[in-house]
Structures are given as structure tokens and as C-alpha cells.
Amino acid sequence: MTLSPDSCHPLSSDPRQALEQAEILCQRRGARLTELRRRVLEIIWSNPTPLSAYAILDLLRDDGRQGGPPTVYRALDFLLGQGLIHRLASLNVFTGCRQPDSRHNGQFLICRDCGQVDELSNPAVEELLRAEATARQFEVLAQMVEVLGRCPDCRGGETPYAG
């Protein structure tokens, strides 16, 4: 199976296909996608908007699973480490990764009204930020851009303000 960049996007993909791709990636990397990690990933990819760790925990409890926040956070840490999900720091939520087969920094368009998130992966944006940081003698340890705005559906035909 070929892993295409858009095939793992949580809003445009069949969660079963995304999970299958995640299993293949984990096998290639020698990482173990346990039943719990797989279920957490399935929950994230099955939801149209990003979820907090506590929302994921509530859904796990609805499944009849036992465990507390540390259980969910360990699963999320694994999924983050494998590049299968992203954490949106401004909202403290998690979303599926559009390109889990390649390490990258993310840029995200977040709709403030409906909560939809669109992941971008533009190397030019990453390089521009890195160059600006270097010019200021700033060491970049991690890079994530989160842009808050309104999606086309929530704007309902309004022309977006470009200022």
C-alpha cells in the first residue's frame, strides 16, 4: 500500500484506511500499535474536529474501558512520537496527521466557529520561519504555526478580511 499525503487527513479519509496505514508505518518503524493506542488513534481520526485528552478519555469510558488520564496521555505521547497525530497547543487538542509517513512541522488553519482544522505542510513557510529565527540567532527547537480564522462554510459567502 502506498501512503499518500492526503489519505490520512481526518476529515477526508476513511478511518479504517488511516488505521491500516498507521499499522504499516509502526511495523516499519519497529513500534507497537497496541489495542489502546489504535483505539485512541481511531477516535481522533473518526472525529471531524480535534479532541482534548479528556474528551478522548470520555469516549474510551463509553467503550467500557478502564483507566485514567495517564493512560490516555501515554497513548497520545506514543502517537505524537510516531508522527501519527499533532497537538494544537493553542487549544490543547489533538488531530490526525495528514502526512504521518514523513517528519514535518505543521501549519494549521483553525476555524474558530466550527473547530475544523486544515493541516498545511508548506516547506517554504518552515524555511522562512527558520531563516528569520537564524537571523535573530534564535535556536528553533520545534515549529508549529496555528492560524485562527473562519472556514468558508462558517463565513457563508462572506469575503474574508485579508488584513
SEKE-891614 format. One line per 4 residues: number of its first residue (from 0); for each residue x, y, z of N, C-alpha, C, O. Coordinates in pm, 1 decimal, always signed. Layout:
NUM) X Y Z X Y Z X Y Z X Y Z | ... .
***
This chain:
0) +84.8 -118.1 +0.0 +0.0 +0.0 +0.0 +88.7 +123.5 +0.0 +184.8 +131.3 +76.5 | +57.4 +218.4 -84.1 +130.0 +343.6 -90.1 +64.2 +442.3 +3.9 -58.4 +452.3 +9.0 | +145.1 +514.8 +77.8 +92.6 +613.7 +169.9 +92.6 +748.6 +100.9 +198.4 +805.6 +74.2 | -24.6 +799.1 +72.5 -32.1 +930.3 +9.3 -53.8 +1036.3 +115.9 -116.4 +1008.0 +218.1 .
4) -3.4 +1158.7 +94.8 -13.7 +1262.9 +196.6 -156.0 +1291.5 +240.8 -179.7 +1310.5 +360.1 | -250.4 +1295.1 +149.8 -385.6 +1331.9 +187.4 -469.0 +1217.0 +241.5 -577.6 +1240.3 +294.7 | -421.4 +1094.2 +229.5 -505.3 +980.7 +264.8 -526.3 +965.4 +414.7 -616.7 +892.9 +456.3 | -445.8 +1031.4 +496.6 -462.1 +1018.6 +640.9 -526.4 +1140.3 +704.0 -534.5 +1148.6 +826.6 .
8) -572.0 +1233.8 +624.5 -635.2 +1352.2 +681.4 -765.1 +1310.5 +749.3 -847.5 +1242.6 +688.0 | -784.8 +1350.3 +875.6 -901.2 +1302.5 +948.9 -1034.5 +1346.3 +890.9 -1137.2 +1285.6 +921.4 | -1035.9 +1449.4 +808.5 -1162.5 +1497.7 +754.7 -1192.5 +1442.3 +616.7 -1304.1 +1458.3 +567.5 | -1096.2 +1377.8 +553.3 -1118.0 +1333.9 +416.0 -1091.1 +1186.0 +396.0 -1087.6 +1138.6 +282.4 .
12) -1072.4 +1113.6 +502.7 -1030.4 +974.8 +489.7 -1121.3 +880.9 +568.0 -1183.2 +918.2 +667.6 | -1126.3 +760.6 +519.7 -1191.6 +653.2 +592.1 -1100.1 +617.6 +709.6 -984.7 +580.7 +687.7 | -1148.7 +627.9 +833.4 -1063.5 +597.1 +948.3 -1000.6 +457.8 +941.2 -889.7 +437.4 +990.5 | -1070.9 +361.9 +879.9 -1013.5 +226.6 +869.4 -887.6 +227.5 +784.2 -789.3 +160.9 +816.9 .
16) -890.7 +302.5 +675.8 -772.8 +313.6 +589.5 -658.1 +383.4 +663.5 -542.8 +341.4 +653.8 | -690.2 +489.0 +736.6 -588.0 +560.6 +812.4 -524.4 +469.6 +917.6 -403.1 +473.3 +938.1 | -606.4 +387.9 +984.3 -553.7 +296.3 +1085.1 -465.2 +190.0 +1021.8 -361.8 +153.6 +1077.7 | -505.1 +140.6 +906.5 -424.3 +42.3 +834.8 -288.3 +102.0 +798.4 -185.1 +36.3 +812.6 .
20) -288.8 +225.6 +752.0 -164.0 +293.4 +717.9 -77.5 +314.2 +841.8 +44.4 +297.9 +836.3 | -140.6 +350.2 +953.7 -66.6 +369.3 +1078.2 -1.6 +239.3 +1122.8 +112.4 +239.5 +1169.3 | -72.8 +128.9 +1109.3 -15.0 -0.2 +1147.0 +105.9 -33.5 +1061.0 +206.8 -82.7 +1111.5 | +95.8 -6.8 +930.8 +208.5 -32.3 +840.7 +328.6 +53.2 +880.6 +441.2 +3.8 +886.4 .
24) +304.6 +180.4 +907.9 +413.9 +269.1 +948.8 +478.3 +221.5 +1078.2 +600.8 +217.5 +1088.8 | +396.3 +185.2 +1177.0 +450.7 +138.2 +1304.7 +532.4 +10.8 +1285.8 +639.3 -3.3 +1345.3 | +483.6 -81.9 +1203.9 +559.1 -204.5 +1176.8 +693.2 -172.5 +1114.7 +795.4 -227.9 +1155.3 | +694.2 -82.9 +1015.5 +819.5 -42.6 +950.0 +917.4 +16.8 +1049.2 +1038.4 -3.0 +1037.9 .
28) +865.2 +89.0 +1145.7 +948.9 +158.6 +1243.9 +982.9 +72.1 +1364.7 +1058.8 +114.1 +1452.0 | +927.1 -47.9 +1370.0 +951.2 -135.1 +1484.7 +878.3 -88.7 +1609.4 +918.8 -122.0 +1720.8 | +771.9 -12.7 +1592.5 +692.1 +37.4 +1704.4 +565.1 -46.3 +1715.2 +516.4 -100.6 +1616.1 | +512.7 -55.7 +1835.9 +395.7 -139.7 +1860.0 +270.3 -56.0 +1877.1 +258.9 +21.6 +1971.9 .
32) +176.5 -71.8 +1785.4 +47.5 -4.5 +1792.9 -46.8 -96.0 +1870.8 -116.0 -179.7 +1812.9 | -48.4 -78.5 +2003.6 -131.4 -163.1 +2089.7 -279.2 -136.3 +2063.1 -314.9 -42.6 +1991.6 | -363.4 -219.0 +2121.0 -508.0 -203.0 +2104.0 -554.2 -65.8 +2152.6 -634.8 -0.8 +2086.2 | -503.5 -21.0 +2268.7 -543.3 +108.6 +2322.7 -494.3 +222.5 +2232.7 -570.4 +314.1 +2201.7 .
36) -369.2 +217.0 +2191.2 -315.5 +321.3 +2102.4 -395.2 +327.2 +1972.1 -425.1 +434.8 +1920.4 | -428.0 +211.4 +1921.6 -506.8 +203.2 +1798.1 -645.2 +264.5 +1819.3 -694.8 +336.4 +1732.6 | -707.4 +237.0 +1932.8 -840.9 +291.2 +1959.9 -835.2 +443.5 +1975.6 -922.8 +514.0 +1925.4 | -733.3 +494.5 +2044.3 -718.5 +639.6 +2058.9 -700.7 +703.9 +1922.1 -760.4 +807.7 +1893.6 .
40) -619.6 +642.9 +1838.6 -599.9 +693.9 +1702.8 -729.9 +689.2 +1622.9 -761.1 +782.2 +1548.5 | -804.8 +581.5 +1638.5 -933.2 +568.8 +1569.7 -1030.4 +678.7 +1614.7 -1101.1 +737.2 +1532.7 | -1033.0 +705.8 +1743.8 -1119.3 +811.8 +1797.3 -1081.2 +946.2 +1735.9 -1168.3 +1022.3 +1693.7 | -952.8 +975.0 +1730.9 -906.6 +1102.9 +1675.6 -943.8 +1113.6 +1528.7 -996.8 +1216.1 +1485.9 .
44) -916.9 +1008.8 +1450.2 -944.2 +1014.6 +1306.8 -1093.2 +1008.3 +1273.8 -1133.7 +1047.2 +1164.2 | -1174.1 +960.3 +1366.1 -1317.4 +947.7 +1340.9 -1395.4 +1074.0 +1374.4 -1513.7 +1084.1 +1342.2 | -1331.2 +1169.1 +1437.7 -1399.9 +1291.8 +1475.8 -1368.8 +1404.3 +1379.0 -1254.3 +1419.7 +1336.6 | -1469.1 +1482.6 +1343.7 -1447.9 +1590.2 +1246.4 -1368.0 +1708.1 +1300.4 -1316.3 +1788.6 +1223.0 .
48) -1357.5 +1719.0 +1432.1 -1279.2 +1826.6 +1492.0 -1179.9 +1767.1 +1591.0 -1200.9 +1656.0 +1639.7 | -1072.6 +1838.6 +1621.5 -974.2 +1788.8 +1717.9 -1036.7 +1766.6 +1855.3 -1137.2 +1828.5 +1890.6 | -975.4 +1677.8 +1931.0 -1028.2 +1641.6 +2062.7 -924.7 +1662.8 +2172.3 -804.5 +1648.6 +2149.8 | -973.3 +1697.0 +2291.4 -885.9 +1706.0 +2408.1 -862.7 +1564.9 +2462.6 -934.7 +1471.2 +2428.3 .
52) -762.8 +1551.9 +2546.5 -734.0 +1422.4 +2607.9 -853.9 +1375.7 +2691.8 -884.9 +1256.6 +2695.4 | -920.2 +1469.0 +2758.3 -1034.4 +1430.7 +2841.9 -1154.4 +1388.2 +2758.1 -1230.2 +1300.3 +2799.0 | -1172.2 +1448.9 +2642.4 -1280.3 +1405.2 +2552.7 -1251.6 +1263.9 +2502.3 -1342.8 +1182.2 +2489.2 | -1125.1 +1236.0 +2474.4 -1085.3 +1100.6 +2431.6 -1109.3 +1002.8 +2545.4 -1160.6 +893.1 +2523.3 .
56) -1072.7 +1041.5 +2666.1 -1095.0 +955.6 +2782.5 -1244.0 +925.8 +2799.7 -1280.8 +811.9 +2828.7 | -1329.1 +1025.3 +2782.5 -1474.2 +1003.1 +2793.5 -1522.7 +902.3 +2689.8 -1605.7 +816.6 +2720.2 | -1471.0 +912.5 +2567.2 -1511.0 +818.0 +2462.7 -1460.1 +677.2 +2492.6 -1528.2 +578.9 +2463.2 | -1341.4 +667.2 +2550.6 -1289.8 +535.8 +2590.7 -1376.9 +475.7 +2700.7 -1404.6 +355.8 +2700.6 .
60) -1419.1 +558.9 +2793.1 -1506.9 +510.2 +2901.0 -1641.4 +466.0 +2845.7 -1701.1 +370.1 +2894.6 | -1689.7 +537.8 +2741.3 -1814.1 +495.2 +2675.5 -1799.1 +356.0 +2615.3 -1896.9 +282.1 +2603.5 | -1674.6 +320.0 +2576.8 -1645.0 +186.5 +2525.4 -1640.4 +82.7 +2636.6 -1633.5 -37.4 +2610.4 | -1644.3 +130.4 +2763.1 -1634.5 +39.4 +2876.1 -1491.5 +15.8 +2921.3 -1466.3 -75.5 +2999.9 .
64) -1399.0 +94.6 +2874.3 -1258.2 +78.7 +2912.9 -1231.1 +147.1 +3045.3 -1288.4 +251.5 +3076.6 | -1143.4 +86.8 +3121.2 -1099.2 +142.9 +3247.7 -973.7 +225.9 +3223.1 -910.8 +214.1 +3117.9 | -938.2 +307.5 +3317.2 -815.4 +385.1 +3306.6 -842.9 +531.8 +3327.3 -956.3 +578.6 +3317.0 | -736.0 +603.1 +3357.0 -747.9 +745.0 +3383.4 -667.3 +825.9 +3284.4 -619.4 +773.5 +3183.8 .
68) -652.7 +953.6 +3313.4 -579.3 +1042.2 +3223.5 -438.2 +994.1 +3187.1 -398.2 +1007.9 +3071.5 | -360.7 +937.7 +3282.7 -226.2 +894.0 +3243.7 -227.6 +789.9 +3130.7 -137.3 +787.6 +3047.0 | -328.9 +705.2 +3128.9 -340.6 +603.9 +3023.9 -356.0 +669.6 +2887.9 -290.8 +630.0 +2791.3 | -442.4 +770.1 +2880.4 -465.4 +840.4 +2754.0 -340.9 +919.4 +2715.2 -300.3 +917.8 +2599.0 .
72) -280.4 +988.0 +2811.2 -161.4 +1068.3 +2779.7 -45.6 +982.2 +2730.6 +30.0 +1025.2 +2643.5 | -30.3 +861.5 +2784.7 +75.4 +772.1 +2734.9 +47.8 +732.4 +2590.1 +139.3 +729.8 +2507.8 | -77.0 +701.8 +2559.2 -113.0 +666.5 +2421.1 -90.9 +786.3 +2329.3 -37.6 +770.6 +2219.4 | -130.8 +905.2 +2372.4 -111.1 +1025.8 +2291.4 +37.4 +1054.3 +2270.3 +78.1 +1092.2 +2160.4 .
76) +118.7 +1036.5 +2374.7 +263.7 +1057.3 +2361.4 +323.2 +963.6 +2256.7 +408.0 +1004.2 +2177.2 | +279.0 +839.0 +2257.1 +326.2 +743.7 +2156.8 +286.4 +789.6 +2017.1 +369.7 +792.5 +1926.6 | +159.8 +825.4 +1999.3 +109.7 +866.3 +1868.2 +178.9 +993.7 +1819.8 +208.0 +1007.6 +1701.0 | +205.1 +1086.3 +1911.8 +280.7 +1207.1 +1876.1 +423.0 +1170.4 +1834.3 +474.6 +1221.1 +1734.7 .
80) +484.7 +1082.8 +1910.7 +621.7 +1039.9 +1881.1 +634.8 +970.4 +1747.0 +739.4 +977.9 +1682.6 | +529.6 +903.0 +1704.8 +530.3 +834.7 +1575.6 +486.2 +926.7 +1461.7 +486.6 +886.3 +1345.4 | +448.2 +1049.8 +1495.0 +404.6 +1143.9 +1392.3 +267.5 +1112.1 +1335.1 +235.1 +1155.0 +1224.4 | +186.9 +1037.3 +1409.1 +54.1 +999.3 +1361.4 -51.9 +1103.7 +1394.9 -158.5 +1106.6 +1333.4 .
84) -22.2 +1189.0 +1492.3 -113.3 +1296.0 +1532.4 -31.8 +1422.2 +1559.3 +91.0 +1418.8 +1568.0 | -103.5 +1533.0 +1572.3 -45.0 +1660.3 +1612.9 -120.6 +1711.3 +1734.2 -239.1 +1683.3 +1751.9 | -50.2 +1786.5 +1817.1 -114.0 +1857.5 +1928.6 -120.6 +2004.3 +1890.4 -19.2 +2065.9 +1857.6 | -240.6 +2059.4 +1894.9 -257.7 +2201.9 +1870.5 -249.9 +2270.6 +2006.0 -344.7 +2267.4 +2084.4 .
88) -136.1 +2332.5 +2032.1 -107.5 +2388.0 +2164.4 -205.3 +2496.2 +2205.0 -242.6 +2504.8 +2322.0 | -247.5 +2578.9 +2110.9 -335.6 +2690.0 +2146.3 -470.2 +2642.3 +2200.6 -533.5 +2712.3 +2279.7 | -513.3 +2526.1 +2159.4 -642.1 +2471.1 +2202.8 -626.9 +2350.4 +2294.5 -724.7 +2304.4 +2353.4 | -504.5 +2298.8 +2307.0 -475.4 +2177.5 +2383.3 -562.5 +2061.1 +2336.9 -628.9 +1994.6 +2416.4 .
92) -560.0 +2038.9 +2205.1 -635.8 +1930.7 +2143.2 -545.1 +1854.5 +2046.9 -434.3 +1897.7 +2015.2 | -595.3 +1740.0 +2001.4 -518.0 +1652.9 +1914.7 -594.2 +1627.3 +1785.5 -716.6 +1614.0 +1785.2 | -519.5 +1620.6 +1675.7 -578.3 +1596.4 +1544.3 -489.8 +1498.1 +1468.8 -370.0 +1488.3 +1495.5 | -548.2 +1426.4 +1375.8 -471.8 +1332.5 +1294.7 -372.9 +1404.7 +1205.0 -395.0 +1519.6 +1166.9 .
96) -264.3 +1337.4 +1171.6 -161.5 +1395.1 +1085.9 -188.3 +1360.4 +940.4 -219.5 +1246.0 +907.2 | -176.1 +1457.8 +856.2 -201.0 +1440.6 +713.5 -88.2 +1364.4 +644.5 -111.7 +1296.5 +544.5 | +32.4 +1374.9 +696.2 +148.5 +1309.0 +634.9 +227.4 +1230.6 +739.2 +340.9 +1266.7 +770.3 | +169.5 +1124.3 +793.3 +238.7 +1051.8 +900.4 +364.1 +977.9 +855.0 +444.4 +935.3 +938.0 .
100) +381.4 +962.6 +724.3 +497.6 +889.6 +674.5 +619.2 +978.3 +656.8 +724.8 +929.1 +617.0 | +608.2 +1109.8 +685.5 +725.1 +1196.5 +676.4 +726.9 +1292.0 +794.6 +624.2 +1347.3 +833.8 | +845.5 +1310.1 +850.2 +860.2 +1404.3 +962.1 +847.8 +1545.7 +906.8 +910.3 +1579.8 +806.4 | +767.8 +1626.5 +972.2 +748.0 +1763.5 +926.2 +693.4 +1847.9 +1039.8 +639.7 +1797.3 +1138.4 .
104) +708.9 +1976.8 +1022.8 +646.2 +2072.5 +1113.5 +510.5 +2104.0 +1054.5 +489.0 +2084.1 +934.9 | +421.2 +2151.4 +1133.7 +287.7 +2174.6 +1082.1 +247.6 +2319.9 +1080.2 +295.4 +2402.3 +1158.2 | +159.0 +2347.7 +989.2 +88.4 +2474.5 +986.5 -59.0 +2436.5 +981.8 -99.0 +2347.8 +906.4 | -139.4 +2504.5 +1063.1 -278.5 +2466.0 +1076.5 -370.2 +2587.4 +1065.0 -345.3 +2691.9 +1125.1 .
108) -475.8 +2571.5 +987.1 -581.8 +2670.9 +978.2 -694.9 +2619.7 +1066.6 -749.8 +2512.5 +1041.2 | -729.9 +2695.2 +1169.6 -828.4 +2652.5 +1268.5 -949.1 +2746.1 +1260.6 -935.8 +2867.3 +1277.6 | -1066.5 +2688.8 +1234.8 -1188.5 +2769.2 +1230.6 -1237.4 +2792.9 +1373.2 -1266.2 +2698.4 +1446.7 | -1246.0 +2917.4 +1410.3 -1288.7 +2949.7 +1547.4 -1435.3 +2919.4 +1570.7 -1477.2 +2902.7 +1685.3 .
112) -1515.5 +2911.7 +1462.5 -1659.2 +2889.3 +1478.8 -1695.6 +2740.9 +1489.1 -1767.0 +2701.2 +1581.2 | -1647.5 +2659.2 +1396.0 -1687.8 +2517.7 +1394.0 -1579.3 +2423.6 +1446.1 -1606.9 +2306.3 +1471.2 | -1456.8 +2472.6 +1462.5 -1349.7 +2389.3 +1515.9 -1277.9 +2304.2 +1413.2 -1186.7 +2229.6 +1448.9 | -1316.1 +2313.2 +1286.4 -1247.3 +2236.5 +1181.7 -1101.7 +2281.0 +1173.9 -1069.3 +2397.6 +1196.1 .
116) -1015.0 +2185.7 +1142.1 -873.2 +2214.3 +1128.5 -826.5 +2161.6 +994.6 -858.8 +2049.4 +955.6 | -750.3 +2243.7 +924.8 -690.3 +2201.7 +798.8 -539.6 +2209.0 +815.7 -484.6 +2315.2 +845.1 | -473.2 +2096.2 +797.2 -328.1 +2091.3 +810.0 -263.0 +2126.3 +677.1 -297.6 +2072.4 +572.0 | -168.7 +2217.4 +684.9 -86.4 +2251.6 +569.4 +52.5 +2196.2 +596.0 +88.9 +2171.7 +711.1 .
120) +127.5 +2176.9 +493.9 +266.9 +2138.9 +510.6 +344.1 +2206.8 +399.3 +367.3 +2149.6 +292.9 | +383.0 +2329.5 +426.3 +448.9 +2410.0 +325.8 +594.5 +2431.1 +366.4 +622.4 +2507.0 +459.3 | +687.1 +2364.8 +297.8 +828.9 +2379.5 +331.8 +878.3 +2524.5 +322.3 +969.5 +2563.1 +395.5 | +819.8 +2604.4 +233.9 +861.7 +2744.1 +221.2 +830.8 +2822.2 +349.0 +909.9 +2906.5 +391.1 .
124) +715.8 +2794.1 +410.6 +681.3 +2860.3 +536.4 +779.2 +2817.5 +644.7 +828.1 +2901.1 +720.6 | +808.3 +2688.0 +652.5 +903.6 +2638.1 +751.9 +1039.7 +2704.0 +734.4 +1100.8 +2747.5 +832.0 | +1087.2 +2711.4 +611.1 +1218.1 +2769.1 +584.0 +1221.1 +2917.8 +615.3 +1319.3 +2966.9 +671.0 | +1116.3 +2989.9 +580.8 +1109.4 +3132.5 +611.4 +1117.8 +3156.7 +761.8 +1192.3 +3243.9 +806.5 .
128) +1042.6 +3080.7 +839.4 +1047.7 +3094.7 +984.9 +1185.6 +3059.1 +1039.7 +1237.8 +3127.1 +1128.2 | +1243.8 +2952.2 +986.4 +1377.5 +2910.5 +1031.8 +1480.4 +3018.6 +997.4 +1567.1 +3048.9 +1079.4 | +1472.1 +3077.0 +877.7 +1566.6 +3181.8 +836.9 +1552.1 +3305.7 +925.4 +1651.9 +3365.7 +965.3 | +1428.2 +3343.8 +955.8 +1405.8 +3458.7 +1043.1 +1462.4 +3432.6 +1183.0 +1522.9 +3521.2 +1243.5 .
132) +1442.6 +3312.7 +1233.2 +1496.3 +3277.8 +1365.1 +1648.7 +3279.6 +1363.2 +1711.7 +3330.5 +1455.9 | +1707.5 +3224.2 +1258.3 +1853.0 +3221.7 +1246.0 +1908.9 +3363.4 +1240.2 +2011.4 +3392.5 +1301.8 | +1842.9 +3450.2 +1167.3 +1887.4 +3589.8 +1157.0 +1888.4 +3657.8 +1293.5 +1963.2 +3753.1 +1315.5 | +1806.8 +3609.6 +1383.1 +1799.3 +3665.6 +1519.0 +1878.7 +3581.6 +1619.7 +1868.5 +3601.5 +1740.7 .
136) +1957.3 +3488.1 +1567.7 +2038.5 +3396.7 +1649.3 +1952.0 +3319.8 +1749.2 +1990.8 +3297.8 +1863.9 | +1834.8 +3279.9 +1702.6 +1739.5 +3205.7 +1784.6 +1742.2 +3060.4 +1741.1 +1725.8 +3030.5 +1622.9 | +1762.8 +2969.2 +1836.5 +1765.3 +2826.4 +1806.2 +1623.2 +2771.5 +1806.0 +1554.0 +2776.2 +1907.7 | +1580.3 +2719.8 +1692.0 +1447.3 +2661.9 +1679.4 +1450.7 +2517.6 +1728.8 +1526.1 +2435.4 +1676.9 .
140) +1369.6 +2487.7 +1828.1 +1360.1 +2351.4 +1880.2 +1237.5 +2279.9 +1825.5 +1240.0 +2158.6 +1804.8 | +1132.8 +2353.1 +1802.6 +1009.9 +2298.5 +1744.6 +940.4 +2413.4 +1673.5 +955.8 +2530.3 +1708.6 | +863.3 +2375.6 +1572.1 +796.6 +2479.7 +1494.0 +655.6 +2433.8 +1458.1 +636.9 +2329.7 +1395.2 | +557.6 +2512.7 +1498.9 +420.0 +2484.2 +1462.4 +347.9 +2617.4 +1449.6 +357.4 +2703.0 +1537.7 .
144) +277.0 +2634.1 +1341.5 +203.9 +2757.4 +1316.3 +54.9 +2726.4 +1323.5 +5.8 +2636.9 +1254.7 | -15.7 +2800.2 +1406.3 -159.6 +2783.1 +1419.6 -226.6 +2915.8 +1384.2 -201.8 +3018.1 +1448.0 | -310.7 +2912.4 +1283.0 -378.7 +3032.5 +1235.9 -527.7 +3018.8 +1266.4 -593.7 +2926.8 +1218.1 | -579.0 +3110.0 +1345.8 -720.1 +3109.9 +1383.1 -797.4 +3198.2 +1286.1 -755.1 +3309.8 +1255.8 .
148) -909.1 +3148.9 +1238.2 -990.3 +3225.9 +1144.5 -1126.2 +3162.3 +1127.7 -1178.5 +3099.8 +1219.9 | -1183.2 +3178.3 +1009.6 -1314.7 +3121.2 +980.4 -1308.1 +3048.9 +846.8 -1255.8 +3102.0 +748.8 | -1361.2 +2928.0 +843.8 -1361.2 +2846.6 +722.4 -1467.4 +2898.4 +625.0 -1553.9 +2976.6 +664.4 | -1461.9 +2856.1 +499.0 -1561.3 +2901.6 +400.6 -1705.9 +2871.5 +441.1 -1794.8 +2953.6 +418.2 .
152) -1729.8 +2755.2 +500.6 -1866.6 +2720.7 +541.2 -1919.0 +2816.8 +647.3 -2033.9 +2860.4 +640.5 | -1836.1 +2849.5 +744.2 -1880.8 +2938.3 +852.2 -1890.5 +3083.5 +806.4 -1968.5 +3160.9 +861.9 | -1813.0 +3120.3 +706.8 -1823.4 +3255.5 +652.5 -1950.9 +3271.5 +571.2 -2001.0 +3382.9 +556.1 | -2004.1 +3161.2 +518.5 -2129.7 +3164.5 +444.7 -2131.0 +3261.9 +329.1 -2228.3 +3335.0 +310.1 .
156) -2024.5 +3263.7 +252.1 -2019.6 +3350.3 +135.0 -1959.0 +3486.2 +160.5 -1936.1 +3561.7 +65.9 | -1932.1 +3520.1 +286.0 -1865.9 +3647.5 +315.1 -1725.7 +3647.5 +256.6 -1661.8 +3542.5 +249.2 | -1678.3 +3760.4 +216.3 -1540.0 +3773.1 +170.0 -1452.0 +3786.2 +293.3 -1478.4 +3870.2 +379.3 | -1346.2 +3703.3 +303.2 -1259.7 +3710.8 +422.1 -1181.2 +3840.6 +425.7 -1140.1 +3893.4 +322.3 .
160) -1161.4 +3890.3 +545.2 -1078.7 +4008.9 +567.9 -934.1 +3966.7 +552.1 -891.8 +3869.1 +614.0 | -858.8 +4036.0 +472.6 -719.7 +3997.2 +444.2 -620.1 +4078.4 +524.8 -499.9 +4066.8 +500.8 | -663.9 +4158.9 +618.0 -574.2 +4247.8 +692.3 -500.2 +4176.4 +794.0 -420.1 +4236.5 +865.7 .
***
